Amino acid sequence: MSKDVESRQVKATHFMQGVVIEAVLLLVVFLLGFVPMWLKSRESASRLSEAERHLNLAQIQNALAAAAVDVQ
């Protein structure tokens, strides 16, 4: 009976080690796919912010030019 209990404990330990290894590998694979997408998204957000800044500046210049034309 004691050997049977020890055998079950050893099997459970091996099973848990396998589950932990699979979880770690799954996390690594997820990060390998996520990190490049995150970096690209961050770069795109930065470019969008810069484009919006330029757009706002152009709109202000356009409004000033229209006001100058209206004054004349």
C-alpha positions in Angstrom: 0.0 0.0 0.0 2.9 2.4 0.8 4.5 1.9 -2.6 1.2 2.6 -4.3 0.9 6.0 -2.4 4.5 6.8 -3.2 4.0 5.9 -6.9 1.0 8.2 -7.0 2.9 11.1 -5.4 5.8 10.7 -7.9 3.3 10.6 -10.8 1.6 13.7 -9.4 4.9 15.5 -9.0 6.0 14.7 -12.6 2.6 15.8 -13.8 2.8 19.1 -12.0 6.4 19.7 -13.3 5.1 19.0 -16.9 2.2 21.5 -16.4 4.6 24.2 -15.1 7.0 23.7 -18.0 4.1 23.8 -20.5 2.8 27.0 -18.9 6.2 28.7 -19.0 6.6 27.7 -22.7 3.2 29.0 -23.5 4.0 32.3 -21.8 7.3 32.6 -23.8 5.5 31.9 -27.1 2.8 34.5 -26.2 5.5 37.1 -25.4 7.4 36.3 -28.6 4.2 37.3 -30.5 3.1 40.1 -28.2 6.3 42.1 -27.8 6.8 42.9 -31.5 3.2 43.9 -32.0 3.4 46.1 -28.9 6.5 47.9 -30.1 4.9 48.5 -33.6 1.7 49.8 -31.9 3.7 52.1 -29.7 5.6 53.5 -32.8 2.4 53.9 -34.7 0.8 55.8 -31.8 3.8 58.1 -31.6 3.6 58.8 -35.4 -0.1 59.5 -35.0 0.5 61.9 -32.2 3.1 63.7 -34.3 0.8 63.9 -37.3 -2.0 65.3 -35.2 0.3 67.9 -33.8 1.2 69.0 -37.4 -2.4 69.0 -38.4 -3.3 71.3 -35.5 -0.5 73.6 -36.4 -1.7 73.7 -40.1 -5.3 74.4 -39.0 -4.1 77.3 -36.9 -2.0 78.7 -39.8 -5.0 78.3 -42.1 -7.3 80.1 -39.7 -4.8 82.9 -39.3 -4.4 83.2 -43.1 -8.1 83.3 -43.6 -8.4 86.0 -40.9 -5.7 88.0 -42.7 -7.6 87.7 -46.0 -10.9 88.7 -44.4 -9.2 91.8 -42.9 -8.0 93.0 -46.3 
